[in-house]
Amino acid sequence: MHTILGAGGPIANALQKELEANNEQVKLVSRRTIQVSGNTTWQKADLTNFSETLAAAQGSKVIYLCAGLVYDTVIWQHQWPIVMQNAINVAKETKARLIFFDNVYMYGLVKGSMVETTPDNPCSKKGEVRAKIARNLMQAVENGNIRASIARAPDFYGAGNVNSYFDAMLLSKFAKKESAQWLGNPKTLHAFILVEDAAKAIALLGKSPESDNQIWHLPTAPAITGVELVNLAAKVFDTTPKYMKINKPMMQLFGLFSKPIKNSVEMFYQYASDYQFNSDKFQKAFNVKPTSYQDGFKKLAITLYKN
């Protein structure tokens, strides 16, 4: 059985579809009810509660930790270490393999490309949290307590307006022929991963025990500038590439009226400087290629945005 802890988010939903397409028995674990069918089941559990999480994961062969906590620094600092330790302990008890879907916050501001061996150098409070929980997971691996891996990805797109500023501020706007917004400096490089690509890659790790006990960067197209991304998206959606740049002072101002935006200000460095993500290791090991931005936008125009 393949168990998704923290089901219901964009990556978890796409992973569920991928596992179901592979005829796997899937269990979804979340606090909110999820309607299921076929060979998929749902069980309610709070991931900060060990006994509930353990009960939900019984019988698992592979456990995927895809939780998305409320985007609040204080909540992250308190809950993420608990969630990770519970996942580690559950994997130890059940003997299941554990795959953690992670982001790149722990790297901080990187000059050049981020690779699996890039050292932790967080420059944000959220980055410090992510560095801590990733170290805790890999320490459990090194101690021989569990078999686990980290599936790390950059910002994603293809999730509609859910947890994806690229979708919310650009793609969905162009799909409606509206002017878009770009966060940060559009002349810098930025890499994005298509949600579907991320899900397929995580599922590949799930069925490949030989991939355990290491960090993997999920297949991502090479970074290009914001200007190039805007122009590509406008061409696909057959609209004018008009957009407004959102700088840090503007973001701080918006944060006065929105707590999620306020909690995002410390991450602005990601959009003011080059953000390059290298996934050569995964691509070579599994002989896969990431979806190009043009092809990704075309696919979403037909499916997600029905252009």
N, C-alpha and C positions, 0 to 999 in steps of 0.2 A: 504494500500500500504506500502511496505517495501522499504525504501530509503537508499542507500549506498552512503554516502558522502566520496569522495576520492576513487572512483572505479578504477579498473585497476591493483591494486597490488595483490600479491599472496594471502593474506588473503581475500581481497575483492572478488577476482575471485572465490575462493573456497566457500565463503559465498553465492555469487550469485547462484552458482550451487546447493547448499544445499537448498536455498529458492525456487528455481525453481522446485527442486525435490519434495518440499512440496506444489507445486501448488500455490505459493504466487505470487501476482502481485509485480514486482520488478522495481524500477527506479534506474538507475545508474547515478551518478553525478560526473563529472570530467571536467578538462579543455581539455583533449584530447578526440577525437572521439572514441567511442567504438561501434562496430557493434553488434547489438542485434537482437533477433528474438522471436517469441512467445509472451508471456505475459510480456516481459521485455522491458523497454524503456530506452533511454539515454537522458540526458539534460546537456548541457554545463553550467558550472558555476565555478567561481573562489571562493574558500572557504574563501578567505580573503575579499571578497566582500559580505556584508550582504544581500543586495537587491537581488543579483543573487542567493545566497544560499537559501534565503527565497522563492523565486519564484520556484526554483527547488524542494523544499520540500513540497509545498502545497499538501494537501490531504494525507499526510503520517500518518500512524498509528504507525510505528516504524522507527526511524532513527538510522542508524549505522554510527558512525564516525570511518572510517578506513583509514584515510589519512596517506600518507607516504611522508613527506616533504624531500626535498633535504638534504642529510646527511651533513649538514654544521652548525656549532654552531651558527654563526651569524644569519643565516636564521631562525634557530629554535628559537632563543631568540626574534626575531622580529615577526615572523609569527605565531608560535604556540599559543601565548596568544590571537591573533586576531581570529584565526580559532576556538579556543575553545569558546570564548565569542560569536562569531557568531552562533555556534552550540547551545549554551545555549539559546540565544535569539530566534533562529528559533524554538527550541523545545517549548519555552514558547508561542510563537505566534501561532504555529500550534496545540498545545496540544498533540503533539506526544511524545511517550516514546523515550528516547535517550540512546543508548548503545555505550560506548567509548572503542575501542580496544586499550589497553595500554601495555606497557612493564614494566620492573622492574628496570629501571634506578634510580628511586627516592629512592629506598631502600639503594643504595650504597653498600658497602662491608658488608655482613651479616655473622655473625658467627652462623652456624646452618641453619635451613630451613627458607625460606621466606614464611610467611603466610599473610593472608589478614590484620591482625592487626600489622604487622611489621611496626615500625615507619619510616617515611621519614628521611633519613640520607644520602643525595646524596654526592658523592665525585667526581662529575664531573659537568661541566657546563651544559651538556645535561640533567643530572639527576636533576639539579636545575630547568630546564625548565619543565620537566615532573612532578616534585613535585608541581610546581606552578599551572599548568593547571589542574591537578587532584584535588587539593584543591579548585580551583575555581568552578569546576563542583560539587563537593560534598557540597560546601557552598550553591550553588544554590538549591540543593536538600534540605538541612537543612532549608533553608529559605522558602521552600514550593513553589518555583517558577516552578519547573519542576519535572518530574519523570525520573530518570536516574540511570544507573549503570555503573560500570567499569569492563570490561572483561580483566583481566591481564594475560599475558603469558610470558614465558621465550623465549630464542632463539628458532626459529622454523627451521624445515627442511621439505623437500618435495616441494620446490619451484623452483627446478632447480638451476640455478646460479643467480637467482634474489633475492637480499637482504638476502641471506642465506650463510654465510661463510662455514657452515657445508656441504652444497650441493656443493658449488664451490670448496672447498679445499679438500674434502674427498670423498663424494659419487660419484660425477661426475668423479673424477680421477680413483677411483677403477672400475667404470663401464667401463672405457676405458683401464683397466689393467695398469694404470700409477701409479707412486709413488705419495702419497698424502702429504698434509701438515697438521700440527696441530698447532693451535694458542695457545700459552701459555704452561702451565705445563700439560702434559698428565697424570700425576699421581693424579691430583686433580679431584674431582667429578664435573660433569656438567649435567644439565637437559636440554632436548630439547623436544619441542612439535611438533607433526606432524601437518602440515598445515590443513589437512582434519579434524583432531580432534578439532582443534581450531575453524574451521568454523562450525562444527556440534554443538559445545558448544555455540557459539555465537547465532546461530539460535534457540537453546533451550531457551536461555535467551529472545530472541525476542518474542517467543510465550508463555512466562511465566510472566505475569504482577506481580505475587507475588514475583518475584526475584528483583524487582526494588529497587532503593535507597540504594544500598550497593555495596561492592567490591567483585568480584569473581575471584579466580584463576582457570584458565581453565585446564581441565584434562590433566595431564602430567605424564609420567612414571617417577619413582624415579631416581634420579641422579646416574650415575655410572662413573667410571673413563674414561678419554680419551683413555687410553690403551685398556680398555674393549670395548669401542665403535669402535675403530679402528679394533680390532680383529673380532668383530661381523660383521662389514661391509665387511671386507675382505673375511670372510667365505661366506657371502651371495653372493658376487660378484665373488667368486671363483678366488681370486687373492692373491698375497703375501701382508701381512700387512706392507708394507714399507711406511715410512713417514718421513718428515723432520719437526723438531720443529721450530716454528717461535717465537723468543723471542722479548722482547720490543725494544732493540736496533735495531734489524733487521727491526721491524715494523716502527720505527722512520726513519730509512734510506729509506725504501720504500716510506714513507710519503713525502720525499723531491721531489718525482717524481709523486705523486698521491695525489690530495687533499682529496678524500674520505678516503684514508688510513690515511692521516695526521689527519683528523677529528675523526678517530677511536682510535687513540693512548690513549686518556684519558680513554677509556673504557677497557684498557688492564687488569685492576685489576680483571675483570670478568673471565678472562682466566688463571690468575696466582694463584687464590685461589678457594676453593670449592664454588660451585654455585648450591645450593639446593633449590628446589621449591616444595612447598606442596600444593596439590589441593584436600585434603580430604573433605573440605567443599562442593565443587561442586559435587564431586563423590557421597557423601552421599545424598545430596539434590536431585540429578537427577538420582541416581542409574546407573551411567555410569562408565566405566573403560577406561583408556587411552590405546592406542595401544602400545604394547611393542616395544622396539627398533628393536628387531629381526623381528617381524612381519611387522613393518613399513618399514624396509629396503627391505624385501622381496616384499612387495607391490610395492614399488618404482622401484625395479629392473624389475618388469613386466610391469608397466605402464609408469613411467616417463623416466626411463633409458633403457627400452626395452632390458634387459640383457638376 
